[in-house]
Amino acid sequence: MPTTLLTAFTTVAGLIAVSHVYFSPALSAYAGLGFIPLILGLGLLGCGARFYKQSTGRSWLNQGDGELVTLGVFKHVRHPFHLGATLILVGEAWLTGNHWSAWLLVAAFVLWLDRCHLKALETHFQERFGQRYRRYQQRVRRWV
């Protein structure tokens, strides 16, 4: 999934979740805890975008041929944008009052992301950056 599409998806889903909570008079303190992963996810997306731009001079939405970025948040997690999107979905699921279908969507997204998208992306990075990326994979975890 291109990062632009991923960003659009999580942004729209986040706005829907927040509007649901904002207009809900019966928001419990427990459901309100969903704002924690939601805000962490948005922060992770922002930090990732900032360090990518500082390192390459380009927006992460327009990666082109790009460079291997290993600074900032990329020093701790290989895919901060994907982790951020996942945290946003976790926050949204929590904000819905723990409805099982929301958690099913989170599980399906994480499974697809981990087993399909990130494997293909990492194969592409291995071909593109070679041994540098393999060493990066050994030093830095995929998720957390």
Secondary structure, DSSP 4 states (H G I P E B T S, - for coil): --HHHHHHHHHHHHHHHHHHHHT-TT--HHHHTTHHHHHHHHHHHHHHHHHHHHHHSS-GGG-TT-----SGGGGT-S-HHHHHHHHHHHHHHHHTTS-HHHHHHHHHHHHHIIIIIHHHHHHHHHHHHTHHHHHHHHHS-S--
